Structure formats: structure tokens, C-alpha cells
Amino acid sequence: MWREQWIPSYAHAETLQHVLSRMSTRSPRMAPLADTAPVLLQHYDAFIDAFPAIYEQVLDAAKKKV
């Protein structure tokens, strides 16, 4: 992951389809991810605006699971 610079590549929208397609193969439950890139790109600005609040919720949920 480090050698191939996976994490930094996630910052670029043009790699999104590839990343989600690869993630979708990891388990049957994740299979729908392969079809989500167009929707994410279409609503990119709305997701960017909502991200801080969503991320805060993710962090709070993770703290409760520990």
C-alpha cells in the first residue's frame, strides 16, 4: 500500500472508480461499491460539504465500539 501510494491516490477523483471496484471484490457485502463512483462524483460538492459532520459521527461511533 505504501509503496504504491494508495492513500494519496484516494485524493484524486479520477482514481475513485478503480478504488471502489477493487474494494467491491473484498466481500459480497461490499460488491455494490463498484457501482457508486458515478453518484459520488455527481454529488461530490455536497459530500465535501457534509464530510466534517459525517466524519465526526464516524469517530464518535468508533469510540463507542472500543
PESULGI-V458382 format. One record per backbone hydrogen bond with DSSP energy under -1.0 kcal/mol. NH is the residue of the N-H (numbers start at 0). CO is the residue of the C=O. E is the energy in kcal/mol with one decimal. If there is no record, write none. Layout:
BEGIN
nh: {NH NH}
co: {CO CO}
e: {E E}
END
This chain:
BEGIN
nh: {4 5 8 9 9 10 11 14 15 18 19 20 21 22 23 24 25 29 30 32 33 34 35 39 40 41 42 43 46 47 48 49 50 53 54 55 56 57 58 59 60 61 62 63 64}
co: {1 0 4 5 6 7 8 11 12 14 15 16 17 18 19 21 22 26 27 29 30 31 32 35 36 37 38 40 42 43 44 45 46 49 50 51 52 53 54 55 56 57 58 59 60}
e: {-1.3 -2.2 -1.5 -1.0 -1.1 -1.4 -1.6 -1.8 -1.5 -2.5 -2.7 -2.3 -2.4 -2.5 -2.0 -1.1 -1.7 -1.0 -1.1 -2.0 -1.7 -1.7 -1.7 -2.5 -2.8 -2.2 -2.0 -1.1 -2.2 -2.6 -2.2 -2.0 -1.7 -2.1 -3.4 -1.9 -1.7 -2.2 -2.7 -2.3 -2.5 -2.5 -2.1 -1.6 -1.2}
END
